[in-house]
Amino acid sequence: MVTETLSIKISKSEKNLLRQCARRNRSSASALLRDALRNVLQSPQASQASLLAQHGHLLEKLDRGPGDLSTNKARLKGYGK
């Protein structure tokens, strides 16, 4: 199997939970994450909803500004000049 490196940012508490779970399963953290990612990507929900729709509840706030920036002509006035 040819592998590539993927870097992610996790909190210290998430890292500790990952290590504990890997120890319980007698696995490496990398193998545990690969299996979890494979399970998520192969689930029926993965093809039906966007990543944001599936995991939006994990984000702090999604309403950090106007949502119609790309479609509202009034907001695009003067853009690129």
DRENPA-3360 file (N, C-alpha, C; in nm, 2 decimals, always signed):
BEGIN
1 = MVTETLSI = +0.08/-0.12/+0.00/+0.00/+0.00/+0.00/+0.09/+0.12/+0.00 ~ +0.07/+0.21/-0.10/+0.14/+0.34/-0.10/+0.06/+0.44/-0.01 ~ +0.14/+0.50/+0.08/+0.07/+0.60/+0.17/+0.12/+0.74/+0.15 ~ +0.04/+0.83/+0.19/+0.08/+0.97/+0.19/+0.06/+1.03/+0.33 ~ +0.12/+1.14/+0.36/+0.11/+1.20/+0.49/+0.00/+1.30/+0.49 ~ -0.08/+1.30/+0.59/-0.19/+1.40/+0.61/-0.17/+1.46/+0.75 ~ -0.16/+1.59/+0.75/-0.15/+1.66/+0.88/-0.28/+1.72/+0.93 ~ -0.31/+1.70/+1.05/-0.43/+1.76/+1.11/-0.40/+1.83/+1.24;
9 = KISKSEKN = -0.48/+1.92/+1.28/-0.46/+1.99/+1.41/-0.57/+1.94/+1.50 ~ -0.53/+1.89/+1.62/-0.62/+1.85/+1.72/-0.58/+1.90/+1.86 ~ -0.67/+1.91/+1.95/-0.64/+1.97/+2.08/-0.56/+1.86/+2.16 ~ -0.51/+1.90/+2.27/-0.43/+1.81/+2.36/-0.53/+1.70/+2.41 ~ -0.65/+1.74/+2.45/-0.74/+1.64/+2.50/-0.78/+1.54/+2.39 ~ -0.80/+1.59/+2.27/-0.83/+1.49/+2.16/-0.71/+1.40/+2.14 ~ -0.59/+1.45/+2.14/-0.47/+1.37/+2.13/-0.46/+1.26/+2.23 ~ -0.49/+1.30/+2.36/-0.49/+1.21/+2.47/-0.59/+1.10/+2.45;
17 = LLRQCARR = -0.71/+1.14/+2.41/-0.82/+1.04/+2.38/-0.78/+0.94/+2.27 ~ -0.72/+1.00/+2.17/-0.67/+0.92/+2.05/-0.57/+0.81/+2.10 ~ -0.47/+0.86/+2.18/-0.37/+0.77/+2.23/-0.43/+0.66/+2.32 ~ -0.52/+0.70/+2.41/-0.59/+0.60/+2.50/-0.66/+0.49/+2.41 ~ -0.74/+0.54/+2.32/-0.82/+0.45/+2.23/-0.72/+0.36/+2.15 ~ -0.61/+0.41/+2.10/-0.52/+0.33/+2.03/-0.46/+0.22/+2.12 ~ -0.42/+0.26/+2.24/-0.37/+0.16/+2.33/-0.47/+0.05/+2.36 ~ -0.60/+0.09/+2.39/-0.70/-0.01/+2.42/-0.72/-0.11/+2.30;
25 = NRSSASAL = -0.71/-0.06/+2.18/-0.72/-0.14/+2.06/-0.59/-0.20/+2.01 ~ -0.49/-0.18/+2.09/-0.36/-0.23/+2.05/-0.32/-0.20/+1.91 ~ -0.33/-0.07/+1.88/-0.31/-0.02/+1.74/-0.24/+0.11/+1.75 ~ -0.19/+0.15/+1.64/-0.12/+0.29/+1.64/-0.23/+0.39/+1.62 ~ -0.20/+0.51/+1.66/-0.30/+0.62/+1.64/-0.32/+0.64/+1.49 ~ -0.22/+0.63/+1.41/-0.24/+0.64/+1.26/-0.34/+0.54/+1.20 ~ -0.32/+0.41/+1.25/-0.41/+0.31/+1.20/-0.55/+0.33/+1.24 ~ -0.57/+0.38/+1.37/-0.70/+0.41/+1.42/-0.77/+0.52/+1.34;
33 = LRDALRNV = -0.69/+0.62/+1.31/-0.75/+0.73/+1.23/-0.78/+0.69/+1.09 ~ -0.69/+0.61/+1.03/-0.72/+0.56/+0.89/-0.85/+0.48/+0.89 ~ -0.87/+0.39/+0.99/-0.99/+0.31/+0.99/-1.11/+0.40/+1.01 ~ -1.10/+0.50/+1.10/-1.22/+0.59/+1.13/-1.25/+0.67/+1.00 ~ -1.15/+0.72/+0.94/-1.17/+0.80/+0.81/-1.23/+0.71/+0.71 ~ -1.18/+0.59/+0.69/-1.24/+0.50/+0.59/-1.39/+0.47/+0.62 ~ -1.42/+0.45/+0.75/-1.56/+0.42/+0.79/-1.65/+0.54/+0.76 ~ -1.60/+0.66/+0.78/-1.68/+0.78/+0.76/-1.70/+0.80/+0.61;
41 = LQSPQASQ = -1.59/+0.78/+0.53/-1.60/+0.80/+0.39/-1.68/+0.69/+0.31 ~ -1.69/+0.57/+0.37/-1.77/+0.47/+0.31/-1.91/+0.46/+0.36 ~ -1.95/+0.54/+0.45/-2.08/+0.54/+0.50/-2.18/+0.59/+0.40 ~ -2.31/+0.55/+0.40/-2.41/+0.60/+0.31/-2.43/+0.75/+0.32 ~ -2.41/+0.80/+0.44/-2.43/+0.95/+0.45/-2.33/+1.03/+0.39 ~ -2.21/+0.97/+0.37/-2.10/+1.05/+0.31/-2.13/+1.10/+0.17 ~ -2.20/+1.02/+0.09/-2.23/+1.06/-0.04/-2.35/+1.15/-0.05 ~ -2.43/+1.16/+0.06/-2.55/+1.23/+0.05/-2.54/+1.38/+0.11;
49 = ASLLAQHG = -2.45/+1.40/+0.19/-2.43/+1.53/+0.25/-2.29/+1.58/+0.24 ~ -2.28/+1.72/+0.25/-2.15/+1.77/+0.24/-2.08/+1.75/+0.38 ~ -1.95/+1.77/+0.38/-1.87/+1.76/+0.50/-1.92/+1.86/+0.60 ~ -1.95/+1.98/+0.56/-2.00/+2.08/+0.65/-2.14/+2.04/+0.71 ~ -2.22/+1.98/+0.62/-2.35/+1.94/+0.67/-2.34/+1.83/+0.78 ~ -2.24/+1.74/+0.76/-2.22/+1.63/+0.85/-2.16/+1.67/+0.98 ~ -2.07/+1.77/+0.97/-1.99/+1.80/+1.09/-2.00/+1.94/+1.13 ~ -2.09/+2.01/+1.08/-2.11/+2.15/+1.12/-2.14/+2.18/+1.26;
57 = HLLEKLDR = -2.19/+2.08/+1.33/-2.22/+2.09/+1.48/-2.09/+2.10/+1.56 ~ -1.98/+2.06/+1.49/-1.85/+2.06/+1.56/-1.78/+2.20/+1.55 ~ -1.83/+2.28/+1.46/-1.78/+2.42/+1.45/-1.84/+2.51/+1.55 ~ -1.76/+2.61/+1.59/-1.82/+2.71/+1.69/-1.93/+2.79/+1.63 ~ -1.91/+2.86/+1.53/-2.01/+2.95/+1.47/-2.00/+2.95/+1.32 ~ -2.11/+2.94/+1.25/-2.11/+2.95/+1.11/-2.16/+3.08/+1.05 ~ -2.22/+3.16/+1.14/-2.27/+3.29/+1.09/-2.18/+3.40/+1.12 ~ -2.06/+3.40/+1.06/-1.96/+3.50/+1.08/-1.96/+3.61/+0.97;
65 = GPGDLSTN = -2.07/+3.63/+0.92/-2.08/+3.74/+0.81/-2.20/+3.71/+0.72 ~ -2.22/+3.80/+0.63/-2.33/+3.78/+0.53/-2.31/+3.65/+0.45 ~ -2.41/+3.58/+0.43/-2.40/+3.45/+0.35/-2.42/+3.47/+0.20 ~ -2.45/+3.59/+0.16/-2.48/+3.60/+0.01/-2.38/+3.69/-0.06 ~ -2.25/+3.68/-0.02/-2.15/+3.76/-0.08/-2.13/+3.73/-0.23 ~ -2.14/+3.61/-0.27/-2.11/+3.57/-0.41/-2.23/+3.59/-0.50 ~ -2.35/+3.61/-0.45/-2.47/+3.62/-0.53/-2.54/+3.76/-0.53 ~ -2.51/+3.84/-0.43/-2.57/+3.97/-0.41/-2.49/+4.07/-0.49;
73 = KARLKGYG = -2.55/+4.12/-0.60/-2.49/+4.22/-0.69/-2.45/+4.34/-0.62 ~ -2.53/+4.38/-0.52/-2.49/+4.51/-0.45/-2.36/+4.49/-0.37 ~ -2.33/+4.37/-0.32/-2.21/+4.35/-0.25/-2.09/+4.34/-0.34 ~ -2.11/+4.31/-0.47/-2.00/+4.29/-0.56/-1.97/+4.42/-0.63 ~ -2.05/+4.53/-0.61/-2.03/+4.66/-0.67/-1.88/+4.71/-0.64 ~ -1.81/+4.74/-0.74/-1.67/+4.79/-0.72/-1.57/+4.68/-0.70 ~ -1.61/+4.56/-0.69/-1.51/+4.45/-0.67/-1.42/+4.44/-0.79 ~ -1.29/+4.43/-0.77/-1.19/+4.41/-0.87/-1.15/+4.53/-0.94;
81 = K = -1.19/+4.65/-0.89/-1.14/+4.78/-0.96/-1.03/+4.83/-0.89;
% end
